[in-house]
């Protein structure tokens, strides 16, 4: 009797690559506010958009659900969260805790090239504001913070901060619309000035104010 031949396994690396591509694509859109609060998604639609099967689409969604960026009902309905005032306040408090500490740790490594880079990014933020580009504003604003925090050399702490940004992404789009900015955030200039002066108390205050003052508008 001949042994039963198993069908050849699909390339696991290709499946992982597809899952990672979907995950990164969705994660970026959520973090940048390209998907609004309470917006529904379907696994079939995600698979069609990224040209993948249901399996990598489902795995990517489950990963984002675990990070708090999406929610999934028992029926399989997927959507971005609509944050309560209490949840926004909690995430704002987390930003203050994590980002103030990251900035403080970055200060001793804040060389001139870093400060110049932050000033350049701040100019790009102003351009996004002038063009009424909400997604561009959120992208460059996060780039400003990430560029500074990378100097802290605290990858676990930065990963936690990015998870908070991810959960706030859709809400940040709503915040941008309400704030009607006409220039880059005032506190960014204070952050840069504190870095130049080596002023840790001033830096901590500027970062705390920057990451919380806007979100307070959504809970008022």
Beta strands, then each sheet from edge to edge (+ up, - down):
strand 1: 40-41
strand 2: 71-72
strand 3: 78-79
sheet 1: 1+ 3- 2+
end
